[in-house]
């Protein structure tokens, strides 16, 4: 287990999670910000990329598990992403559609923010979100982040504008003292 919340825990993905990832990455509704659902090869590449991230950085996207049932409901975690030529630590999340609108993404993202600041001692974390992905933007805002910039990613033969959200460690620790 990497981290936990009241309702969830997160662990590293493993190759046995392929079918669970297919339920997320092959759902066109979940993947609308990517403009396509993944095929089996792309899901396998996604999984292998996370496993490499664990080796290279010590973190990546993690499996999100419901404590009460043991159900694999999504993935959330930390990745290194490019923000206009600078590598930044990003909080990212994707959940099975059946588990949307229950606060799980916000809960998991907040746990990842805490892990980044308190365990990894990162100074600033980001969420880089497609401009048409309003629900994910709301998760970032509920996670205490504010918009700090924009960038354009070229993916799947198209330009995809993104809004970049961020919070730094002092803002995080200030929010803890206010609670």
N, C-alpha and C positions, 0 to 999 in steps of 0.2 A: 504494500500500500504506500502510495506517495503522500497523499493528504486526504482529509475527510472533513465533512460538514455534518450537520445534524441529520440529513437524510441521505447523503451520498458518500461514497469513497471513490478515489481515483487510483488506478494502478497502471503500470506499463502495459501497452498492447503486446500481444504475442501472436504468432502465426495462427494459432487456433481461433483467433478473433475474426478471421477473414469473412465468414458468413455474416457475423454481426455488422461488420463494416459495410458489407454489400447492402444491408438494409438501409443504411444511411446514404452511402455514396451512389447507389443505383436508384435512388428515389428522385425523380425529376423535380418534385415539389421542394424537397430539402436542398437540392443542388441548383436551384434557380439562379443564384448569384454567380454560379460557375457557367451558366448557359447550357449545361448538359449533364445528364446522369452518366456516371462512369461505367465502362465495361469491366469485365473481370480482370483484364490486364492492368487497367488503370487503378483498380482497387488494390491489386497486389503491389503495384509500384508505390501507391500511397502508404501501404502498410510497411513495406521495406524502407521507405524514406523515414518513417517514424523510428524504426529500429536503428537506423543509422544515426538519427538525431540523438538517441539515448547514448550511443557510444561516443559521438563527437562532442556533445554539449552537456550530457547528463540529464537532459530533459527533452521533451517533445510533446506531441498530443497524447493524452492518456485516456484509457477507457474510463467512462463514468458509469458507476454501478449503484443501483438503488440498494440501500442497506436492508430495507425490510423484505425485499424479494430476491435480491441477488441479480436482478435483471440488468443487462447491459443496455443503457439507454442513450448513450452518445459518446462523444469524445470532446475533451477540453484539455488545454494545456498551454505550454509555452514553447515557442519556436523562435528561431532567429530569422528575421526578415529584413529585406532591404527597404529603407525609407530614404529615398533621394540620395543614394550613394553611401549611406551609413547603415551598418548592421545594428538592429534594435531587437529587443526581446518583446515578442508579441504574445498576447493572450488570444487564443483562437478557440472556437467552439462550433460543433455541429451535432445536432441531436435528432434522434428518430422522431418522425412527425407525430407519432402517437403520444409523445411526451412533451410536446410543445405546450406553452401557456400554463405551466405549473411552477415557474420560477426556478427550474433546475439549471438553466443556462446561467442565470444571474448568480445563483448559489455557487456553482462550480467555478465561474469566472472570478468571483470574489476570493475563493479559496486559492486559486492560481495566483492572484495578485498578492495575497498574503504570503504564499510560498516564495514568490519572486523576491519580495522585499525582506522577509524575515529569515528565510533559509539561504537563498542565493545571494542576498545582499545587493541586488540589482538597484540602481539609482532611479530608473524610470522604466515603466512598461507602457506598451502601446497596444491598440487594437486597430487593425487596418481593415476597413469594412467597405464593401461595394456600396456605391451611392444609392442603389435601389433596395438595399437590405435594411429597411427601417427597423424590423424587430431586433436585429443584431446591434444596430446603432443604439437602440433603447437599452439593451443589456450593458453596453459600454458606459452609457450615461448613468445607469443605476449602479455601476461599479465605480463611480466617482470620477470618471474620465471626462475630459472636455476635448472638443475638436481643436487640433493644433496644426492641421495642414491637409493637403490633398495630394494624391499622386495618381498616375495613370498606369495601369498594368496592361500589357499586351498578352492576352491569353486566348486560346481557342480561336485564333485568327481574328480577334477583335480588340479594340481598346475598351478598357473597363475602368471608368473613374472610381476612385476610392476616397473616402474620408478617413483621416488618421486621427484617432483619439489617443489620449495619453494621460497619465498621472505620474507624479514623481514621489519618491519616498517620503519627503517632508510633508507633502499633502496627505499621504496615507497615514503617517503617524499623527499628524494634527487631527485627522478625522477620528482616530481612536481615542484621543484625549477628550474630544468633544462628546463622545458617547457615554 
